[in-house]
Amino acid sequence: MKTWFTFFALALLLNLNPTETMAQLSKLILPFEQDNNTTSTYFQAIDFYQALAAQFPQQLELREIGQTDSGLPLHLLILSTSKTFDPDSARAAGKQILFINNAIHPGEPCGVDASMMLLRDLLLDKERQAQLERLIIVVVPFYNIGGGLNRGSFSRANQNGPQAYGFRGNARNLDLNRDFVKCDSHNARAFNQAFARWQPDVFIDTHTSNGADYQYTMTLIPTQSDKLDPQLSEYLDGRLLPRLYKDMKAAGWEMTPYVNARETPDEGIAAFLDLPRYSSGYAALHNTIGFMPETHMLKPYADRVRSTYAFIDCVIRAMQEDQAALQQARQQARDNTLSKDTFNIKWSLDPSQADTILFKGYEAKYKPSEVSGLSRLYYDRSAPYEKDIPYYRTYKTTTRVRKPMAYLIPQAYTEVVERLQWNGVKMKRLTEDVEIDLDFYYIDAYETVESPYEGHYLHFGVKTNTKHLRRLFRKGDFVVYTDQPANRYIVETLEPEAPDSFFAWNFFDGILMQKEYYSAYVFEGLAAELLRDDPELQVKLEQKRQADEKFAQSARAQLNFIYENSPYYEPTYRLYPVGRLMEPVDLPEEEGDY
């Protein structure tokens, strides 16, 4: 009955004859509206948006923006009641931009169905269209297409519906919510370029959570505010978040911060540190406020979709009604990013600081397991509670760096250069070879994960020391000046100690292995000669022997010590090849930006 009601309502609103246009109208009815435990497939979603764009060609445009690993195109949908479908024109006209990403994890498809219904409903509501005059909504209907095509009913063992859904890994079995910096997937490469072009004010990436049981259908991960520019974090914490929590409660979908708990929520929850590998952390590199709404896996699918619909709608209303404050905060953040000389690149949770929030949960209890006979945790839904719990949301900076005037990047590192370009980074190229004095890092220490993480052996705990060296850069090498809006992206990817730097993601691993060595029996004579010619080296060797008994008993270790302190030792071993220009220098470079 509900489907037929929706069908005739659409016909009336579109001034169409239902009898003559049944096939046309049926494309605007979602499978979810026929069975609320059903989610649209990738093909159904694209068919829907094509039909919707055909009905509203003046307000809606569906375009392909690149290929994905599945071989199918990535689509971008643009809703603009002012007929502004170009990002440059939109910014010139002072439009706000909301960017929505769906099905990054196709087993969490609430946003796919919620966005389809919401955009259709907005286009059918003439009053809302008038309110959207200053706002452009950009939507990726289905991001992880490969995962969406890998459809089944069992990969989300803990989830309550829908009946069938996609898989978390994409066509290359990558988790795309770890791929925003390394860009191994074609999906991420197309996304990076689209995001950099549109430069949205607010970004929403729709998800479903795992974890504890509690009363809420909707939980929320906002961009970690301690990582944001102060102007944006002030606006987010002081205005936008309080409003969204209030409006969602009024809409019947009271929400809570994402339940990131140690054992149970009673002990407190901690704010999520969204590194740039994640969607909202990536958005922060562009001074965009990001949200990951996380619906609760155990709630019915219908409720998860409707609460996602409500959240996106609440964000739209907040952006409409608070345009000036949001755009001012973002512009101030962008201006500050252009001019500031020090950037924070690493953070850690401060357990000494905690807010208190009222939390609506279920009592955590224990009983014998039917499987093992041992004690097991369960949440008793017959024992709901409301109580104050700690909310740890403060992150302190642990590493900051001084921004150079420019980074010089050897052209050999094409993968690094490409990713910078995809993110709107402007750069120049040297027109001739040049020897120049720059600051360089040597990698003093690092750790590496024991097993592959998203196709990489990710480095962490990186420690560097700085050397001022004169080195040759070649014609065609790249110069990246740090007087541009993309500064934060530049710094957090090119500074090797940053947790999601290109160094951390293995783009510079060639420097971590020596390429030349020596034969001990040949080097013995040369080592003795080096000691005779360099009394200071002889003293250092003796001091090392006195301080380290194991070293004193190893002929090989002593020979290697001399080698490492000689001109024969490889100067590029562990030398991070990106130079940091700290003072103004006239460089032979191309006019304009590459």
C-alpha positions as CSV (number, residue, x, y, z in Angstrom):
1,M,0.0,0.0,0.0
2,K,2.8,2.4,0.9
3,T,4.5,1.9,-2.4
4,W,1.4,2.7,-4.3
5,F,0.8,5.8,-2.2
6,T,4.3,7.0,-3.0
7,F,3.8,6.2,-6.6
8,F,0.6,8.3,-6.9
9,A,2.1,11.1,-4.8
10,L,5.0,11.3,-7.2
11,A,2.6,11.4,-10.1
12,L,0.6,14.3,-8.7
13,L,3.7,16.3,-7.7
14,L,5.2,15.8,-11.2
15,N,1.9,16.6,-12.9
16,L,2.1,13.2,-14.7
17,N,-0.5,10.7,-15.6
18,P,0.3,7.5,-13.6
19,T,-1.2,5.2,-16.2
20,E,0.9,6.6,-19.0
21,T,4.1,7.0,-17.1
22,M,4.2,3.9,-14.8
23,A,7.6,2.7,-16.1
24,Q,9.0,6.2,-15.7
25,L,7.7,6.7,-12.2
26,S,8.6,3.3,-11.0
27,K,12.3,4.2,-11.4
28,L,11.8,6.9,-8.7
29,I,10.5,4.3,-6.2
30,L,13.3,2.7,-4.2
31,P,13.5,-1.1,-3.5
32,F,13.7,0.1,0.1
33,E,10.2,1.7,-0.1
34,Q,8.8,-1.6,-1.3
35,D,10.6,-3.7,1.3
36,N,12.4,-1.8,4.1
37,N,14.9,-4.6,4.7
38,T,16.2,-4.1,1.1
39,T,19.0,-1.8,-0.2
40,S,19.5,-0.7,-3.7
41,T,22.2,-2.3,-5.9
42,Y,24.8,-0.1,-7.6
43,F,22.9,-0.4,-10.9
44,Q,19.5,0.4,-9.3
45,A,21.0,3.5,-7.6
46,I,22.5,4.8,-10.9
47,D,19.2,4.0,-12.8
48,F,17.3,5.9,-10.1
49,Y,19.6,9.0,-10.4
50,Q,19.4,8.9,-14.2
51,A,15.6,8.9,-14.0
52,L,15.7,11.7,-11.4
53,A,18.0,13.8,-13.5
54,A,15.7,13.3,-16.5
55,Q,12.8,14.6,-14.5
56,F,14.8,17.6,-13.1
57,P,17.4,18.4,-15.8
58,Q,17.6,22.1,-14.7
59,Q,18.4,21.2,-11.1
60,L,20.3,17.9,-11.3
61,E,23.3,16.6,-13.2
62,L,24.8,13.1,-13.1
63,R,28.3,12.8,-14.4
64,E,31.1,10.2,-14.6
65,I,34.3,11.4,-12.9
66,G,36.7,8.5,-13.5
67,Q,37.1,4.8,-13.5
68,T,37.1,2.5,-10.5
69,D,39.0,-0.7,-9.8
70,S,35.8,-2.6,-10.8
71,G,36.1,-1.3,-14.4
72,L,32.8,0.7,-13.9
73,P,32.7,4.5,-13.7
74,L,32.5,6.5,-10.5
75,H,29.5,8.9,-10.7
76,L,29.0,12.3,-9.1
77,L,25.6,13.8,-8.7
78,I,25.2,17.5,-8.4
79,L,22.0,19.1,-7.1
80,S,21.9,22.9,-7.8
81,T,18.7,24.8,-7.9
82,S,20.7,27.7,-9.2
83,K,21.9,25.6,-12.2
84,T,25.5,26.0,-11.0
85,F,27.2,22.7,-11.8
86,D,30.8,23.9,-11.9
87,P,32.9,24.2,-8.7
88,D,34.7,27.3,-9.8
89,S,31.5,29.1,-10.6
90,A,29.9,27.9,-7.4
91,R,32.7,29.3,-5.3
92,A,32.7,32.6,-7.3
93,A,29.0,32.9,-6.6
94,G,29.5,32.3,-2.8
95,K,27.7,29.0,-2.8
96,Q,28.1,26.6,0.1
97,I,29.0,23.0,-0.9
98,L,28.0,19.9,0.9
99,F,29.7,16.7,-0.3
100,I,28.2,13.3,0.5
101,N,29.9,9.9,0.0
102,N,28.0,6.7,0.1
103,A,28.9,3.0,0.2
104,I,32.5,3.3,0.9
105,H,31.7,0.1,2.8
106,P,28.8,-1.4,0.8
107,G,27.8,-3.6,3.7
108,E,26.8,-0.3,5.5
109,P,24.5,1.0,2.8
110,C,22.2,3.3,4.8
111,G,23.4,6.4,3.0
112,V,22.8,4.9,-0.4
113,D,19.0,4.7,0.2
114,A,18.8,7.7,2.5
115,S,20.5,10.0,-0.1
116,M,18.3,8.7,-2.9
117,M,15.1,9.5,-1.0
118,L,16.3,12.8,0.4
119,L,17.4,14.2,-3.0
120,R,14.2,13.2,-4.6
121,D,12.1,14.7,-1.8
122,L,14.1,17.9,-1.9
123,L,13.4,18.2,-5.6
124,L,9.7,17.6,-5.1
125,D,9.4,20.2,-2.4
126,K,9.3,23.6,-4.1
127,E,9.7,25.4,-0.7
128,R,12.9,23.5,0.1
129,Q,14.2,24.2,-3.4
130,A,14.0,27.9,-2.7
131,Q,15.9,27.4,0.5
132,L,18.6,25.5,-1.4
133,E,19.4,28.5,-3.6
134,R,22.7,29.1,-1.7
135,L,23.7,25.5,-1.3
136,I,25.0,22.9,-3.8
137,I,24.8,19.2,-2.8
138,V,27.4,16.9,-4.4
139,V,26.9,13.2,-3.9
140,V,28.9,10.1,-4.8
141,P,26.0,7.7,-5.1
142,F,28.0,4.5,-4.7
143,Y,31.8,4.8,-4.0
144,N,32.9,1.2,-3.6
145,I,31.4,-0.3,-6.7
146,G,33.5,-3.5,-6.7
147,G,32.4,-4.2,-3.1
148,G,28.8,-3.4,-4.0
149,L,28.9,-6.0,-6.8
150,N,30.2,-8.6,-4.4
151,R,26.7,-8.9,-2.8
152,G,25.7,-11.4,-0.2
153,S,24.0,-11.9,3.2
154,F,26.7,-13.2,5.5
155,S,29.8,-11.0,5.6
156,R,28.3,-8.7,8.3
157,A,27.7,-11.4,10.9
158,N,26.7,-9.0,13.6
159,Q,24.4,-6.8,11.6
160,N,20.6,-6.6,11.5
161,G,19.7,-6.4,7.8
162,P,19.4,-5.5,5.1
163,Q,18.7,-8.9,3.5
164,A,21.5,-8.6,1.0
165,Y,24.4,-6.1,0.8
166,G,27.9,-5.5,-0.5
167,F,31.3,-6.4,0.8
168,R,33.8,-4.1,2.6
169,G,36.7,-4.8,0.3
170,N,36.7,-3.3,-3.2
171,A,37.6,-5.1,-6.4
172,R,41.3,-5.2,-5.2
173,N,40.1,-6.2,-1.7
174,L,41.2,-2.8,-0.4
175,D,39.3,-1.0,2.4
176,L,38.7,2.4,0.7
177,N,38.4,4.1,4.1
178,R,42.1,3.6,4.5
179,D,43.1,4.7,1.0
180,F,42.5,8.5,0.9
181,V,46.3,9.4,1.1
182,K,48.0,6.4,-0.5
183,C,45.4,6.2,-3.3
184,D,46.1,2.6,-4.4
185,S,42.7,2.4,-5.9
186,H,41.4,4.1,-9.0
187,N,38.4,5.0,-6.8
188,A,40.5,7.1,-4.4
189,R,42.3,8.8,-7.3
190,A,39.1,10.0,-8.9
191,F,37.7,10.9,-5.5
192,N,40.8,13.0,-4.5
193,Q,40.5,15.0,-7.7
194,A,36.8,15.6,-7.3
195,F,37.1,16.6,-3.7
196,A,40.0,19.0,-4.4
197,R,38.0,20.7,-7.2
198,W,34.8,21.1,-5.2
199,Q,36.6,22.0,-1.9
200,P,33.4,21.4,0.1
201,D,32.5,23.3,3.3
202,V,31.1,20.1,4.9
203,F,31.6,16.4,4.1
204,I,29.5,13.5,5.1
205,D,30.6,9.8,4.7
206,T,27.8,7.4,5.7
207,H,28.6,4.3,7.8
208,T,27.2,1.6,10.1
209,S,29.1,0.8,13.4
210,N,30.2,-2.3,15.2
211,G,30.7,-2.5,18.9
212,A,28.7,-2.3,22.1
213,D,24.9,-2.3,22.3
214,Y,23.0,0.8,23.5
215,Q,19.8,2.6,22.9
216,Y,20.8,5.0,20.1
217,T,20.3,4.3,16.4
218,M,22.7,7.0,15.3
219,T,26.2,7.8,16.6
220,L,28.6,10.4,15.2
221,I,32.2,10.8,14.4
222,P,33.0,14.4,13.7
223,T,36.5,15.6,12.5
224,Q,38.7,15.5,15.6
225,S,38.4,19.2,16.5
226,D,41.9,19.4,18.1
227,K,43.3,18.6,14.7
228,L,41.3,21.4,13.0
229,D,42.3,25.0,12.6
230,P,41.1,26.8,15.7
231,Q,38.6,28.8,13.7
232,L,36.9,25.7,12.4
233,S,37.1,23.8,15.7
234,E,35.5,26.7,17.5
235,Y,32.7,26.7,15.0
236,L,32.3,22.9,15.0
237,D,32.3,22.5,18.8
238,G,30.5,25.8,19.7
239,R,27.8,26.0,17.1
240,L,27.4,23.2,14.6
241,L,27.7,20.1,16.8
242,P,25.3,21.4,19.5
243,R,22.8,22.3,16.8
244,L,23.0,18.9,15.1
245,Y,22.5,17.0,18.4
246,K,19.5,19.2,19.3
247,D,17.9,18.9,15.8
248,M,18.4,15.1,15.7
249,K,16.7,14.8,19.0
250,A,13.8,16.9,17.8
251,A,13.6,14.8,14.7
252,G,13.2,11.7,16.9
253,W,16.7,10.3,16.4
254,E,18.6,11.3,19.5
255,M,22.3,10.6,18.9
256,T,25.5,10.2,20.9
257,P,29.2,10.4,20.1
258,Y,30.6,7.3,18.4
259,V,30.9,4.6,21.0
260,N,34.6,4.0,21.0
261,A,34.9,2.0,24.3
262,R,37.5,-0.1,26.0
263,E,35.3,-2.9,27.3
264,T,31.8,-1.4,27.9
265,P,30.6,2.2,27.5
266,D,30.2,2.5,31.3
267,E,33.9,2.9,31.6
268,G,33.8,5.9,29.2
269,I,34.2,6.5,25.5
270,A,37.0,8.2,23.6
271,A,36.8,10.4,20.6
272,F,38.1,8.8,17.4
273,L,41.4,10.1,16.0
274,D,40.6,10.4,12.3
275,L,44.0,10.3,10.6
276,P,44.1,11.4,7.0
277,R,43.8,7.8,5.7
278,Y,40.1,8.0,6.9
279,S,37.5,10.1,5.1
280,S,36.9,12.8,7.7
281,G,40.7,13.0,8.5
282,Y,41.3,13.5,4.8
283,A,38.7,16.2,4.6
284,A,40.5,18.1,7.4
285,L,43.6,18.3,5.2
286,H,41.4,20.6,3.0
287,N,40.0,22.6,5.9
288,T,36.6,20.8,5.5
289,I,34.5,19.8,8.4
290,G,33.8,16.1,8.1
291,F,31.2,13.8,9.6
292,M,31.0,10.0,9.7
293,P,27.4,9.2,10.9
294,E,27.6,5.6,12.2
295,T,24.2,3.9,12.6
296,H,24.0,1.1,15.1
297,M,24.4,-2.4,13.5
298,L,21.7,-4.0,15.7
299,K,18.9,-1.6,15.0
300,P,16.5,-2.5,12.1
301,Y,17.7,-1.4,8.7
302,A,14.6,0.8,8.2
303,D,15.6,2.8,11.3
304,R,19.2,3.1,10.2
305,V,18.2,4.5,6.8
306,R,15.6,7.0,8.3
307,S,18.1,8.2,10.9
308,T,20.7,8.8,8.2
309,Y,18.1,10.6,6.1
310,A,17.4,12.8,9.2
311,F,21.1,13.5,9.8
312,I,21.8,14.6,6.3
313,D,18.7,16.8,6.3
314,C,19.7,18.4,9.6
315,V,23.1,19.2,8.2
316,I,21.5,20.8,5.1
317,R,19.2,22.9,7.3
318,A,22.1,24.0,9.5
319,M,24.2,25.0,6.5
320,Q,21.2,26.9,5.0
321,E,20.6,28.8,8.2
322,D,24.1,29.4,9.3
323,Q,25.9,30.1,6.0
324,A,27.7,33.3,7.0
325,A,29.3,31.8,10.2
326,L,30.4,28.6,8.5
327,Q,31.9,30.3,5.5
328,Q,33.6,32.9,7.6
329,A,35.2,30.2,9.9
330,R,36.3,28.2,6.9
331,Q,37.8,31.2,5.1
332,Q,39.7,32.2,8.3
333,A,41.0,28.6,8.5
334,R,42.2,28.7,4.9
335,D,43.8,32.1,5.4
336,N,45.6,30.8,8.5
337,T,46.8,27.7,6.6
338,L,48.3,30.0,4.0
339,S,50.2,32.1,6.5
340,K,51.2,30.1,9.5
341,D,54.7,28.8,9.8
342,T,54.2,25.8,12.2
343,F,52.0,22.8,11.7
344,N,51.0,20.1,14.1
345,I,51.4,16.6,12.6
346,K,50.9,14.1,15.4
347,W,48.5,13.8,18.3
348,S,47.7,11.5,21.2
349,L,44.7,11.2,23.5
350,D,45.0,13.1,26.8
351,P,43.5,10.7,29.4
352,S,43.8,13.4,32.1
353,Q,40.9,15.4,30.5
354,A,37.4,14.2,30.2
355,D,33.9,15.7,29.6
356,T,30.9,14.1,31.1
357,I,27.9,13.1,28.9
358,L,24.6,11.5,29.6
359,F,24.6,8.1,28.0
360,K,21.6,5.8,27.3
361,G,22.8,2.3,27.3
362,Y,21.9,-1.3,28.4
363,E,23.4,-3.0,31.4
364,A,26.5,-5.1,30.6
365,K,26.2,-8.5,32.2
366,Y,27.9,-11.8,32.1
367,K,26.6,-15.4,31.8
368,P,28.0,-18.8,30.9
369,S,28.7,-19.2,27.1
370,E,26.7,-21.9,25.4
371,V,29.7,-22.4,23.2
372,S,32.6,-22.6,25.6
373,G,30.9,-22.8,29.0
374,L,33.0,-19.8,30.1
375,S,31.8,-16.4,31.1
376,R,30.7,-14.2,28.2
377,L,29.5,-10.5,27.9
378,Y,26.0,-9.6,26.9
379,Y,23.9,-6.4,27.0
380,D,20.5,-6.8,28.8
381,R,18.0,-4.9,26.7
382,S,15.4,-5.4,29.5
383,A,17.7,-3.3,31.7
384,P,18.1,0.1,30.0
385,Y,19.8,2.9,31.9
386,E,20.7,6.6,31.7
387,K,23.8,7.7,33.4
388,D,26.8,10.1,33.1
389,I,29.9,8.6,31.7
390,P,33.4,10.1,30.9
391,Y,33.9,11.3,27.3
392,Y,37.6,11.6,26.5
393,R,37.7,13.9,23.5
394,T,40.9,16.0,24.0
395,Y,44.0,15.2,21.9
396,K,47.3,16.9,22.5
397,T,49.9,17.6,19.9
398,T,53.0,15.4,20.2
399,T,54.9,16.6,17.1
400,R,54.9,19.9,15.2
401,V,57.1,21.0,12.4
402,R,58.2,24.3,11.0
403,K,56.9,24.8,7.4
404,P,59.7,25.4,4.8
405,M,59.3,28.0,2.1
406,A,59.3,25.1,-0.4
407,Y,59.8,21.4,-0.8
408,L,62.0,20.2,-3.7
409,I,61.0,16.8,-4.9
410,P,63.1,14.7,-7.4
411,Q,61.1,13.9,-10.5
412,A,61.8,10.2,-9.9
413,Y,59.0,10.1,-7.3
414,T,56.2,10.4,-9.8
415,E,53.7,8.6,-7.6
416,V,54.2,11.3,-4.9
417,V,53.9,14.1,-7.5
418,E,50.7,12.7,-8.9
419,R,49.0,12.5,-5.5
420,L,49.9,16.1,-4.8
421,Q,48.5,17.2,-8.1
422,W,45.3,15.3,-7.6
423,N,44.8,17.3,-4.4
424,G,45.2,20.7,-6.1
425,V,48.8,21.3,-5.1
426,K,50.5,23.9,-7.3
427,M,54.1,23.2,-8.3
428,K,56.8,24.4,-10.6
429,R,59.6,22.6,-12.4
430,L,63.3,23.4,-12.5
431,T,64.5,24.5,-16.0
432,E,68.1,23.5,-15.4
433,D,70.3,21.5,-13.1
434,V,71.0,23.4,-9.8
435,E,73.2,22.7,-6.8
436,I,71.5,24.1,-3.7
437,D,71.9,24.1,0.1
438,L,68.8,22.7,1.8
439,D,67.7,21.0,5.0
440,F,67.3,17.3,4.6
441,Y,66.1,14.6,7.0
442,Y,67.9,11.4,7.8
443,I,65.6,8.6,9.0
444,D,67.1,7.8,12.4
445,A,64.5,5.2,13.5
446,Y,61.2,3.7,12.4
447,E,59.1,0.6,13.1
448,T,57.1,-1.3,10.5
449,V,54.0,-3.4,11.0
450,E,54.6,-7.2,11.0
451,S,52.0,-8.1,8.4
452,P,50.6,-6.1,5.4
453,Y,48.1,-3.4,6.2
454,E,46.0,-2.5,3.3
455,G,48.6,-3.7,0.9
456,H,51.5,-1.8,2.6
457,Y,54.0,-2.4,5.3
458,L,53.2,0.8,7.1
459,H,55.9,2.6,9.0
460,F,55.3,4.2,12.4
461,G,57.3,5.7,15.2
462,V,59.5,7.6,12.7
463,K,62.3,9.7,14.1
464,T,64.5,12.0,12.0
465,N,67.4,14.3,12.3
466,T,68.1,17.3,10.1
467,K,71.2,18.0,8.1
468,H,72.0,21.1,6.0
469,L,73.4,19.7,2.8
470,R,74.4,20.9,-0.6
471,R,72.8,18.6,-3.2
472,L,72.2,18.6,-6.9
473,F,68.6,18.8,-8.2
474,R,68.0,18.1,-11.9
475,K,66.1,19.9,-14.6
476,G,62.5,18.8,-14.4
477,D,62.5,18.3,-10.6
478,F,59.6,19.8,-8.8
479,V,59.3,22.8,-6.5
480,V,56.3,23.0,-4.2
481,Y,55.9,26.4,-2.5
482,T,54.1,26.5,0.8
483,D,52.1,29.7,0.2
484,Q,49.0,27.9,-1.0
485,P,45.6,26.7,0.4
486,A,46.8,23.0,0.1
487,N,49.6,23.7,2.7
488,R,48.2,21.3,5.3
489,Y,47.9,18.4,2.8
490,I,51.5,19.2,1.6
491,V,53.0,19.2,5.1
492,E,51.2,16.1,6.4
493,T,52.1,14.0,3.4
494,L,55.7,15.2,2.9
495,E,56.9,15.4,6.5
496,P,58.1,11.8,7.2
497,E,57.2,11.8,10.9
498,A,53.5,12.4,10.1
499,P,51.5,9.1,10.7
500,D,50.0,9.2,7.1
501,S,53.0,10.7,5.3
502,F,54.0,9.3,2.0
503,F,57.1,8.0,3.8
504,A,54.9,6.0,6.2
505,W,53.1,4.5,3.3
506,N,56.3,3.2,1.7
507,F,56.6,5.6,-1.2
508,F,60.3,6.2,-0.2
509,D,61.3,2.7,0.9
510,G,64.2,2.7,-1.6
511,I,66.3,4.8,0.8
512,L,66.0,2.3,3.6
513,M,68.4,-0.2,2.0
514,Q,72.1,0.3,1.3
515,K,73.1,-0.2,-2.3
516,E,76.9,-0.5,-1.9
517,Y,79.0,-2.3,0.7
518,Y,82.5,-3.7,1.1
519,S,84.5,-6.9,1.3
520,A,86.1,-7.1,4.7
521,Y,89.4,-8.6,3.6
522,V,89.9,-5.8,1.1
523,F,88.6,-3.0,3.4
524,E,90.9,-4.0,6.3
525,G,93.9,-2.3,4.7
526,L,92.0,0.8,3.8
527,A,90.5,0.9,7.3
528,A,93.9,0.9,8.9
529,E,95.0,3.7,6.6
530,L,91.9,5.7,7.5
531,L,92.7,5.4,11.2
532,R,96.3,6.5,10.7
533,D,95.1,9.6,8.7
534,D,92.3,10.5,11.1
535,P,93.3,10.5,14.8
536,E,89.8,11.7,15.8
537,L,88.3,8.6,14.3
538,Q,90.8,6.5,16.2
539,V,89.7,8.1,19.4
540,K,86.0,7.5,18.6
541,L,86.7,3.9,17.9
542,E,88.6,3.4,21.2
543,Q,85.8,5.1,23.1
544,K,83.2,2.8,21.5
545,R,85.3,-0.2,22.5
546,Q,85.5,1.0,26.1
547,A,81.8,1.6,26.3
548,D,80.6,-1.5,24.5
549,E,82.2,-4.9,25.4
550,K,80.2,-6.7,22.7
551,F,81.5,-4.2,20.1
552,A,85.1,-4.6,21.4
553,Q,84.9,-8.4,20.8
554,S,83.6,-8.1,17.2
555,A,86.1,-7.4,14.4
556,R,83.2,-7.0,11.9
557,A,81.4,-4.4,14.1
558,Q,84.6,-2.3,14.4
559,L,85.3,-2.5,10.7
560,N,81.8,-1.4,10.0
561,F,82.1,1.5,12.5
562,I,85.1,2.8,10.5
563,Y,83.3,2.3,7.2
564,E,80.3,4.2,8.5
565,N,82.5,7.1,9.5
566,S,84.5,7.2,6.3
567,P,83.9,8.9,2.9
568,Y,83.1,5.5,1.4
569,Y,79.9,5.2,3.4
570,E,76.8,5.6,1.3
571,P,75.5,9.2,1.8
572,T,72.0,8.5,0.5
573,Y,71.3,5.6,2.9
574,R,68.3,6.7,4.9
575,L,68.5,10.2,3.4
576,Y,64.9,11.4,2.7
577,P,65.3,12.9,-0.8
578,V,62.8,15.7,-0.4
579,G,64.7,18.9,0.4
580,R,63.3,21.7,2.6
581,L,64.0,25.3,1.4
582,M,64.1,27.5,4.5
583,E,65.3,30.8,3.1
584,P,64.4,32.7,-0.1
585,V,66.5,31.6,-3.1
586,D,66.1,32.4,-6.8
587,L,65.6,29.1,-8.6
588,P,65.6,28.5,-12.4
589,E,62.0,27.4,-12.8
590,E,59.1,27.5,-15.2
591,E,56.7,30.4,-15.2
592,G,53.2,29.5,-14.1
593,D,52.2,26.3,-12.3
594,Y,52.8,22.8,-13.4
